[in-house]
Amino acid sequence: MRLQIHDGKEIEVSENLFDHKFNETLVHQALVSYLAGGRSGTKAQKSRAEVRGGGIKPWRQKGTGRARAGSIRSPIWVGGGRAFAAKPRDYSQKLNKKMYRNAIRGIFSELHRQNRLMIITSFDLGQAKTKMFCKALDNLVSSRDVLMIFDKYDENVFLGGRNVPRVEIALVKDVNPVSLVGHEHVVMTEGALQKIEEWLG
């Protein structure tokens, strides 16, 4: 299929990337899997067996008028262990490569259908200045809620745009479903488009 880029030139792109069915369930699964994989899972609490102390029965079983107690480190005591102590765990969820790629294809296709995707030839800044970055960005899109995808690292662009709120700058290898659906517009260079086509087939 033919796709018109920002400067008016038309380029040939794969229908598999921009004319793919949007499967909401699959995209949701990809989002959940990606976010779950980013959780550290390092939370740890001590059970009653791990809390220091509590080895001796605090008072005899009968005759004191108080409730029975076997340890001062019982979960119902202040300073006691947790009844169901959290332990380090892996939150990651398995998602097949084919499913993940289909979810990404579906997102790109839906962005194209909603006119939220823009392809540009290049995005060159003479200096790493935020003011210059914002001016160049405003000439492309009406909103500054933007994900910008580049095929190679450009120091002026990355430094100039890193402090702009709601603007995310990424390389092709860092593209993920959360970033793609989390911004109003997606702007990417022609070189980035070629790399994404190679990646998604």
C-alpha positions as CSV (number, residue, x, y, z in Angstrom):
1,M,0.0,0.0,0.0
2,R,1.0,3.6,-0.6
3,L,1.5,5.9,2.4
4,Q,1.9,9.7,2.2
5,I,4.5,11.1,4.5
6,H,4.7,14.6,6.0
7,D,6.5,16.4,3.1
8,G,4.0,15.1,0.5
9,K,6.1,12.2,-0.8
10,E,4.5,8.8,-1.1
11,I,6.3,5.6,0.0
12,E,5.4,1.9,-0.4
13,V,4.7,0.2,3.0
14,S,3.6,-3.3,4.0
15,E,-0.2,-3.8,4.3
16,N,0.7,-6.3,7.0
17,L,1.8,-3.3,9.2
18,F,-0.8,-0.7,8.4
19,D,-3.9,-2.7,7.4
20,H,-3.9,-5.2,10.2
21,K,-7.0,-6.1,12.2
22,F,-7.1,-4.4,15.7
23,N,-7.7,-7.1,18.3
24,E,-8.5,-5.3,21.5
25,T,-8.2,-8.4,23.6
26,L,-4.7,-9.2,22.2
27,V,-3.5,-5.6,22.6
28,H,-4.8,-5.6,26.3
29,Q,-2.9,-8.9,26.9
30,A,0.3,-7.4,25.4
31,L,-0.1,-4.3,27.6
32,V,-0.6,-6.3,30.8
33,S,2.3,-8.6,29.9
34,Y,4.7,-5.7,29.3
35,L,3.7,-3.8,32.5
36,A,3.9,-7.0,34.6
37,G,7.4,-7.7,33.2
38,G,8.5,-4.4,34.5
39,R,7.6,-5.1,38.1
40,S,10.6,-5.7,40.4
41,G,8.9,-8.3,42.5
42,T,11.4,-7.7,45.4
43,K,8.9,-7.0,48.1
44,A,9.7,-9.1,51.2
45,Q,8.2,-9.4,54.7
46,K,9.0,-11.7,57.6
47,S,6.8,-14.5,58.7
48,R,6.5,-15.5,62.4
49,A,9.3,-18.0,61.8
50,E,11.7,-15.3,60.6
51,V,11.1,-12.6,63.2
52,R,13.7,-12.5,66.0
53,G,12.6,-13.8,69.4
54,G,9.5,-15.5,70.5
55,G,11.1,-18.8,71.3
56,I,9.7,-19.1,74.8
57,K,6.0,-19.3,75.8
58,P,5.3,-15.9,77.4
59,W,3.2,-17.4,80.3
60,R,1.8,-20.7,81.4
61,Q,-1.2,-22.2,79.6
62,K,-3.7,-22.1,82.4
63,G,-4.5,-20.2,85.5
64,T,-3.4,-16.7,84.6
65,G,-6.8,-15.4,83.4
66,R,-5.3,-14.3,80.1
67,A,-5.7,-15.8,76.7
68,R,-3.4,-18.7,75.7
69,A,-0.3,-17.6,74.0
70,G,2.6,-19.6,72.6
71,S,4.8,-16.9,71.3
72,I,5.3,-13.1,71.5
73,R,5.9,-13.1,67.7
74,S,2.4,-14.3,66.8
75,P,0.9,-12.4,63.9
76,I,-1.8,-10.9,66.2
77,W,0.9,-9.4,68.5
78,V,2.6,-6.0,67.9
79,G,6.0,-6.8,66.6
80,G,5.0,-10.3,65.4
81,G,5.5,-11.8,62.0
82,R,3.1,-11.4,59.1
83,A,0.5,-14.1,58.7
84,F,0.9,-14.3,54.9
85,A,4.3,-12.7,54.4
86,A,5.1,-11.4,50.9
87,K,8.2,-12.9,49.3
88,P,10.2,-12.0,46.2
89,R,8.4,-13.3,43.1
90,D,8.4,-13.0,39.3
91,Y,5.4,-11.2,37.9
92,S,6.3,-11.7,34.2
93,Q,3.6,-13.2,32.0
94,K,4.5,-15.3,28.9
95,L,3.3,-13.9,25.6
96,N,4.3,-15.6,22.4
97,K,6.4,-13.6,19.9
98,K,3.8,-14.0,17.2
99,M,1.0,-12.7,19.5
100,Y,3.2,-9.7,20.6
101,R,4.0,-8.8,17.0
102,N,0.4,-9.0,16.0
103,A,-0.6,-6.7,18.9
104,I,2.1,-4.2,17.7
105,R,0.8,-4.4,14.1
106,G,-2.7,-3.9,15.3
107,I,-1.7,-0.8,17.2
108,F,0.1,0.7,14.3
109,S,-2.8,0.0,11.9
110,E,-5.3,1.6,14.3
111,L,-3.0,4.7,14.7
112,H,-2.9,5.0,10.9
113,R,-6.7,4.6,10.6
114,Q,-7.2,7.3,13.3
115,N,-4.7,9.7,11.6
116,R,-2.6,9.7,14.7
117,L,0.5,8.4,12.9
118,M,2.9,10.6,11.0
119,I,5.9,9.7,9.0
120,I,8.7,12.3,8.5
121,T,11.8,12.2,6.4
122,S,14.0,13.6,9.2
123,F,13.9,15.7,12.3
124,D,17.1,17.7,12.4
125,L,18.0,20.3,15.0
126,G,21.0,22.5,14.7
127,Q,21.5,22.6,18.5
128,A,20.4,20.7,21.6
129,K,17.9,23.4,22.5
130,T,14.5,22.7,24.0
131,K,13.1,25.9,22.4
132,M,14.2,24.7,19.0
133,F,12.8,21.3,19.6
134,C,9.4,22.6,20.6
135,K,9.2,24.9,17.6
136,A,10.0,22.1,15.2
137,L,7.5,19.8,16.9
138,D,4.7,22.4,16.8
139,N,5.2,22.6,13.0
140,L,4.4,18.8,12.8
141,V,1.6,18.2,15.2
142,S,-1.0,20.2,17.1
143,S,-0.5,18.4,20.4
144,R,2.6,17.9,22.4
145,D,1.4,14.5,23.6
146,V,3.8,12.7,21.3
147,L,5.9,9.6,20.9
148,M,8.8,10.2,18.5
149,I,10.5,7.1,17.1
150,F,14.0,7.4,15.5
151,D,16.1,4.8,13.7
152,K,19.4,6.2,15.2
153,Y,20.5,8.3,18.1
154,D,20.6,12.0,17.5
155,E,22.1,13.8,20.5
156,N,20.6,17.2,19.7
157,V,17.1,15.7,19.5
158,F,17.3,13.5,22.6
159,L,18.8,16.3,24.7
160,G,16.5,19.0,23.3
161,G,13.3,17.1,23.9
162,R,14.0,15.2,27.2
163,N,12.5,17.9,29.4
164,V,9.3,18.5,27.4
165,P,6.3,17.1,29.3
166,R,4.3,14.3,27.6
167,V,6.9,14.0,24.8
168,E,8.7,10.6,24.7
169,I,11.7,10.0,22.4
170,A,12.6,6.4,21.6
171,L,14.7,4.3,19.2
172,V,13.1,1.5,17.3
173,K,14.5,-1.1,19.7
174,D,12.6,0.6,22.6
175,V,9.2,0.6,20.9
176,N,6.6,-1.0,23.2
177,P,2.8,-1.2,23.3
178,V,2.4,1.0,26.4
179,S,4.2,3.9,24.7
180,L,2.3,3.5,21.5
181,V,-1.2,3.6,23.0
182,G,-0.2,6.1,25.7
183,H,0.3,9.1,23.4
184,E,-2.1,11.1,21.2
185,H,0.3,11.2,18.3
186,V,3.1,9.0,17.1
187,V,5.8,10.5,14.8
188,M,8.5,8.4,13.3
189,T,11.2,8.9,10.7
190,E,11.3,7.0,7.4
191,G,14.3,5.1,8.5
192,A,12.5,4.0,11.7
193,L,9.6,2.8,9.6
194,Q,11.9,0.6,7.5
195,K,13.4,-1.0,10.6
196,I,9.9,-1.6,12.1
197,E,8.8,-3.2,8.9
198,E,11.9,-5.5,9.0
199,W,11.1,-6.4,12.6
200,L,7.4,-7.1,12.2
201,G,7.8,-8.7,8.8
